[in-house]
C-alpha cells in the first residue's frame, strides 16, 4: 500500500465521486480511471518513507496537481456525457407526462406554491444520489460531530449545486441556522460559531448539540428531495 499527499480541493473532488457506502479513495480513482476495482485491505505502515509534496518547490507541486486534476476531470466529463446521452432521448416523454398530470382535474385545486415545491423536490430526488452521500471511510476520518456534520453538508452541497440554496428555508423558532455570510449568523447569535460549508458560499451554525445537528441535517435532506426515513438514517452518521 502506497500513500500520497493531496490537497483539500482534490480530496473533496474524489469524495464527491463516491457511488456506494464504504467505497475507498483508491476504489474511486480506479473506477474513474477505468482500472479494475479491487478490494484492498487498508493497512497503515508504521512509518511513511516516501517524500510528500512539501519536499517539492511550489511551482513543481502546482504543476503536478493541475496535471492530475485535469486528467481526472477529463475522464469524469467524458463518462458523464456518455451516461447522459440516452436520457436526452426520453426527455420529451417525461415533459409530456408532467403536462398530462398538471391538467388532471383531481389536482387542479392544489395551491400553486405546494405544487411547485413538490415538483422541485422531485427534480432534486432525481438529481441527487443520496446513496453516495455517506462514505463511512471518509466520515470516520472527520473530527467529532462537527466534522461529520460539515462533511455531510459539503457532500450535499456539491451534488445539489444551485438547489442547495433551499437550506436558507430551514430556521428554528427565533433561530437562524443557515446564511450566505458568517456575519449574518453572528448578527442572529453571537454564540453561533458559524462555519462555511466547503466552498459553497453558505454558512451554518455549529454550536448546537449532536441531536440538533442530526435534526437539521434531516431537514436539509428532505428539502433536497430525500425520503424522510433515509434522511433520518443518514443523519445518524453525525
Secondary structure, DSSP 8 states (H G I E B T S, - for coil): -------HHHHHHHHHT--STT--HHHHHHHHTT-----------S---S--GGGS-HHHHHHHHHHHHHHHHHHHHHHHHHHHHHHHHTHHHHHHHHHHHHT-GGGTTS-HHHHHHHHHHHHHHHH--GGGT--HHHHTTS-HHHHHHHHHHHHHHHHHGGGGGGGGG-EETTEE-EESSHHHHHHH-TT--EEE-TTSS-EEE--S-HHHHHHHHHHHHHHTT--HHHHHHHHTT-
